[in-house]
Amino acid sequence: MSGIYKGLNQGQIDRRIREGRGQGHGPDYKPFIYTRDVSSLGRSHRIYGNKCRRLHHLLSDLELAVLLTLDWSPHVIDIREQFPLRVEDTVRLAQEHGLPHGKFQGAAQVLTSDFLVDFDDQSRPTIAFQAKYSADLAKPEVIERLELERQYWAEKNIPWYIVTEMDFAKTAFNNIQWLYPVQTENAVAADDLERYLELFSKEFMQAPDRQITAVAQSLDMVYELEPGQALYWLRQLLARRYFIFDITAPYRTLRGSQLTLNDDWQGVTQAYAAG
């Protein structure tokens, strides 16, 4: 988790548990931490996941990169972000290994792993991930926190890995930085998204070898739009997963044939409207 998180008192922790935070699977899972709960140090994101058919709550661009990679993998079955660790276990492990454990107003804090992921590999069906920027790994308090998390998952015989920005291609990060600032805009009309979805789908079908940026420029001219307006709506469609594409391919060179219409685009619309 990357963000400013002052802590929860015991009543707040109990309330989240009653709400079902950290419980469920697939579309029914509720993360223990929502984006609105944290003043993020980086950019937070709510993004609809094709795999789980729900909005994921991500607290940094790095978490977003991890989510996108997992969501595109054919071997991933379920993704649970901001997954809470049993506080009884983390308190005990902290005492056993001489590690500090966070408290707030006398309440032992619920620690979270950024992702708990189920795979179709029977030899390693579940893996936990923590996303940390490499610069943070030099901080003693971060190291202690990660060691407590490592001990927790080791006791449960679940593999656990740290993921940093060094594990992702520069192109993927560039794509994310281009796409996902528009995804945070809430005042986007679903009717406009659907209208541009229809326009772009038709153009990509008719000219699959044209670069998508060139298609957007053509739409600006044909419909007498402000320069860049069609590209803006294409970014919205890509960021919100109306079209699916390889995040490791540079967006400037993408062609219509490299985009796939999300079969569940209506579910995408409904999820953003509800979320």
C-alpha positions as CSV (number, residue, x, y, z in Angstrom):
1,M,0.0,0.0,0.0
2,S,1.4,3.5,-1.0
3,G,-0.5,6.2,0.8
4,I,-1.1,8.3,3.9
5,Y,-3.1,6.2,6.3
6,K,-3.4,7.5,9.8
7,G,-5.1,4.5,11.2
8,L,-8.4,3.1,12.4
9,N,-9.8,2.9,15.9
10,Q,-11.3,-0.4,17.0
11,G,-14.8,0.7,16.2
12,Q,-13.8,1.6,12.6
13,I,-12.1,-1.8,12.2
14,D,-15.1,-3.7,13.5
15,R,-17.4,-1.7,11.2
16,R,-15.3,-2.6,8.1
17,I,-15.4,-6.3,9.1
18,R,-19.2,-6.1,9.4
19,E,-19.4,-4.5,6.0
20,G,-17.6,-7.5,4.5
21,R,-14.3,-5.7,3.8
22,G,-11.6,-8.2,2.8
23,Q,-14.2,-10.9,2.2
24,G,-15.6,-12.5,-0.9
25,H,-14.3,-13.6,-4.3
26,G,-14.5,-12.4,-7.8
27,P,-17.2,-9.7,-8.3
28,D,-18.3,-10.0,-4.7
29,Y,-14.9,-9.2,-3.1
30,K,-14.7,-6.0,-1.1
31,P,-11.1,-4.6,-0.5
32,F,-10.3,-3.7,3.1
33,I,-9.2,-0.3,1.9
34,Y,-11.0,1.8,-0.8
35,T,-9.3,4.6,-2.7
36,R,-11.4,7.1,-0.8
37,D,-10.0,5.9,2.5
38,V,-6.4,7.0,1.7
39,S,-4.7,10.2,0.8
40,S,-2.4,8.6,-1.8
41,L,1.2,9.6,-2.2
42,G,0.9,8.8,-5.8
43,R,-2.2,8.6,-8.1
44,S,-5.0,6.3,-6.8
45,H,-7.2,4.5,-9.3
46,R,-10.5,2.8,-9.5
47,I,-10.5,0.6,-12.5
48,Y,-12.9,-2.0,-13.8
49,G,-11.2,-5.4,-14.1
50,N,-12.3,-7.7,-16.9
51,K,-11.2,-10.8,-14.9
52,C,-13.3,-10.1,-11.8
53,R,-16.0,-8.0,-13.3
54,R,-15.8,-5.2,-10.6
55,L,-14.0,-2.0,-9.8
56,H,-10.5,-2.5,-8.3
57,H,-9.2,0.0,-5.7
58,L,-5.5,0.8,-6.3
59,L,-3.4,3.2,-4.4
60,S,-0.5,3.9,-6.8
61,D,0.5,3.7,-10.4
62,L,2.7,0.7,-9.4
63,E,-0.4,-1.1,-8.1
64,L,-2.1,-0.2,-11.3
65,A,0.7,-1.8,-13.3
66,V,0.5,-5.0,-11.3
67,L,-3.3,-5.1,-11.7
68,L,-3.1,-4.7,-15.4
69,T,-0.5,-7.4,-15.8
70,L,-2.6,-9.8,-13.7
71,D,-5.9,-8.9,-15.3
72,W,-4.4,-9.7,-18.8
73,S,-2.9,-13.0,-17.7
74,P,-4.9,-16.1,-18.9
75,H,-3.6,-18.0,-15.9
76,V,-5.1,-15.7,-13.3
77,I,-8.5,-16.7,-11.8
78,D,-9.1,-14.1,-9.1
79,I,-7.5,-10.9,-7.9
80,R,-8.1,-9.5,-4.4
81,E,-6.5,-6.2,-3.7
82,Q,-5.9,-4.5,-0.3
83,F,-6.3,-7.9,1.3
84,P,-6.3,-7.8,5.1
85,L,-4.1,-10.0,7.3
86,R,-5.5,-11.6,10.4
87,V,-4.6,-9.1,13.1
88,E,-4.4,-11.9,15.8
89,D,-1.7,-13.6,13.7
90,T,0.3,-10.5,12.8
91,V,0.4,-9.3,16.5
92,R,1.6,-12.8,17.6
93,L,4.2,-12.9,14.8
94,A,5.5,-9.4,15.7
95,Q,6.0,-10.5,19.3
96,E,7.7,-13.8,18.3
97,H,10.1,-12.1,15.9
98,G,10.7,-8.9,17.8
99,L,9.1,-6.7,15.1
100,P,7.0,-3.6,15.7
101,H,3.3,-3.7,15.0
102,G,1.3,-0.5,14.3
103,K,-1.3,0.7,16.7
104,F,-3.7,3.6,16.5
105,Q,-5.7,4.8,19.5
106,G,-4.8,1.6,21.3
107,A,-6.0,-0.6,18.5
108,A,-3.6,-3.0,16.7
109,Q,-3.8,-2.1,13.0
110,V,-5.0,-4.4,10.3
111,L,-2.1,-4.9,7.9
112,T,-2.8,-5.6,4.2
113,S,-1.1,-7.2,1.2
114,D,-1.6,-5.3,-2.0
115,F,-2.8,-8.4,-3.9
116,L,-3.8,-12.0,-3.1
117,V,-4.1,-13.7,-6.5
118,D,-5.5,-17.1,-7.4
119,F,-4.0,-18.9,-10.4
120,D,-4.9,-22.0,-12.4
121,D,-1.6,-23.7,-11.4
122,Q,-2.4,-26.4,-8.9
123,S,1.2,-26.4,-7.6
124,R,1.0,-22.7,-6.6
125,P,-2.7,-21.9,-6.7
126,T,-2.5,-18.7,-4.6
127,I,0.3,-16.0,-4.4
128,A,0.5,-12.8,-2.4
129,F,2.1,-9.7,-3.8
130,Q,3.3,-6.4,-2.2
131,A,4.0,-3.5,-4.6
132,K,6.7,-1.2,-3.4
133,Y,8.8,1.4,-5.2
134,S,12.4,0.5,-5.0
135,A,13.3,3.7,-3.2
136,D,11.1,2.7,-0.3
137,L,13.0,-0.6,0.2
138,A,15.8,1.3,1.9
139,K,13.6,2.6,4.7
140,P,14.0,0.5,8.0
141,E,10.3,0.9,8.9
142,V,9.3,-0.5,5.5
143,I,11.7,-3.4,5.8
144,E,10.3,-4.3,9.2
145,R,6.8,-4.1,7.9
146,L,7.6,-6.3,4.9
147,E,9.4,-8.9,7.1
148,L,6.2,-9.2,9.2
149,E,4.2,-9.7,6.1
150,R,6.7,-12.3,4.8
151,Q,6.4,-14.2,8.1
152,Y,2.6,-14.2,7.9
153,W,2.4,-15.7,4.4
154,A,5.3,-18.2,5.1
155,E,3.3,-19.5,8.1
156,K,0.4,-20.1,5.8
157,N,2.5,-21.8,3.1
158,I,1.5,-19.2,0.5
159,P,4.3,-17.7,-1.7
160,W,4.8,-14.0,-1.3
161,Y,6.7,-11.6,-3.5
162,I,7.7,-8.0,-3.6
163,V,7.1,-6.2,-6.9
164,T,8.9,-2.9,-7.8
165,E,8.7,-0.6,-10.8
166,M,11.9,-2.4,-12.0
167,D,9.8,-5.4,-12.8
168,F,7.8,-3.6,-15.5
169,A,8.8,-2.5,-19.0
170,K,9.2,1.3,-19.5
171,T,6.6,1.1,-22.4
172,A,4.0,-0.2,-20.0
173,F,4.6,2.6,-17.6
174,N,4.5,5.2,-20.4
175,N,1.1,3.8,-21.5
176,I,-0.2,3.9,-18.0
177,Q,0.9,7.5,-17.5
178,W,-0.8,8.4,-20.8
179,L,-4.1,6.6,-20.3
180,Y,-5.1,6.6,-16.7
181,P,-5.2,10.2,-15.7
182,V,-8.4,10.4,-17.7
183,Q,-9.8,7.4,-16.0
184,T,-10.1,9.3,-12.7
185,E,-12.5,11.8,-14.3
186,N,-15.9,11.0,-12.8
187,A,-18.1,13.4,-14.8
188,V,-17.9,11.4,-18.0
189,A,-21.3,10.6,-19.6
190,A,-21.9,7.0,-20.5
191,D,-23.8,8.0,-23.6
192,D,-20.7,9.8,-24.9
193,L,-18.5,6.8,-24.2
194,E,-21.0,4.5,-26.1
195,R,-21.2,6.9,-29.0
196,Y,-17.4,7.1,-29.4
197,L,-17.2,3.3,-28.9
198,E,-19.5,2.8,-31.8
199,L,-17.5,5.3,-34.0
200,F,-14.1,3.8,-33.2
201,S,-15.3,0.2,-33.5
202,K,-16.6,1.0,-37.0
203,E,-13.3,2.7,-38.0
204,F,-11.1,-0.1,-36.7
205,M,-13.2,-2.7,-38.5
206,Q,-13.0,-0.8,-41.8
207,A,-9.3,0.1,-41.5
208,P,-7.6,-2.4,-39.1
209,D,-4.1,-1.5,-40.2
210,R,-4.4,2.2,-39.5
211,Q,-2.7,3.5,-36.4
212,I,-5.3,4.4,-33.8
213,T,-3.9,7.9,-33.4
214,A,-4.4,8.5,-37.1
215,V,-8.0,7.2,-36.9
216,A,-8.6,9.7,-34.1
217,Q,-7.3,12.6,-36.2
218,S,-9.5,11.6,-39.1
219,L,-12.6,11.6,-36.8
220,D,-11.7,15.1,-35.6
221,M,-11.8,16.3,-39.3
222,V,-14.8,14.3,-40.4
223,Y,-17.0,15.4,-37.5
224,E,-15.5,18.9,-37.2
225,L,-14.4,18.3,-33.6
226,E,-11.8,20.3,-31.7
227,P,-8.3,19.0,-32.4
228,G,-7.6,16.1,-30.1
229,Q,-11.1,15.6,-29.0
230,A,-11.5,12.1,-30.6
231,L,-8.1,11.1,-29.1
232,Y,-9.3,12.2,-25.7
233,W,-12.4,9.9,-26.0
234,L,-10.2,7.1,-27.3
235,R,-8.1,7.4,-24.2
236,Q,-11.2,7.2,-22.1
237,L,-12.3,4.0,-23.9
238,L,-8.9,2.4,-23.5
239,A,-8.4,3.5,-19.8
240,R,-11.9,2.1,-18.9
241,R,-11.3,-1.2,-20.7
242,Y,-13.9,-0.8,-23.4
243,F,-11.1,-1.9,-25.7
244,I,-8.5,-4.4,-24.5
245,F,-4.9,-4.2,-25.7
246,D,-1.4,-5.3,-24.9
247,I,-0.2,-2.8,-22.3
248,T,3.5,-3.4,-23.3
249,A,2.9,-2.2,-26.9
250,P,3.6,1.6,-27.4
251,Y,0.2,3.3,-27.8
252,R,1.6,5.6,-30.6
253,T,2.1,2.5,-32.8
254,L,-1.0,0.6,-32.0
255,R,-3.3,-0.3,-34.9
256,G,-7.0,-1.0,-34.9
257,S,-6.3,-4.7,-35.4
258,Q,-4.4,-4.8,-32.0
259,L,-7.4,-3.7,-30.1
260,T,-10.2,-6.1,-28.9
261,L,-13.6,-4.9,-28.1
262,N,-14.4,-5.9,-24.5
263,D,-17.3,-8.4,-24.6
264,D,-18.5,-7.0,-21.3
265,W,-18.4,-3.3,-22.3
266,Q,-22.0,-2.9,-21.0
267,G,-20.8,-4.3,-17.6
268,V,-18.0,-1.7,-17.7
269,T,-20.5,1.1,-18.2
270,Q,-22.7,-0.1,-15.3
271,A,-19.7,-0.6,-13.0
272,Y,-18.5,3.0,-13.5
273,A,-22.0,4.4,-13.1
274,A,-22.4,2.5,-9.8
275,G,-18.9,3.0,-8.5
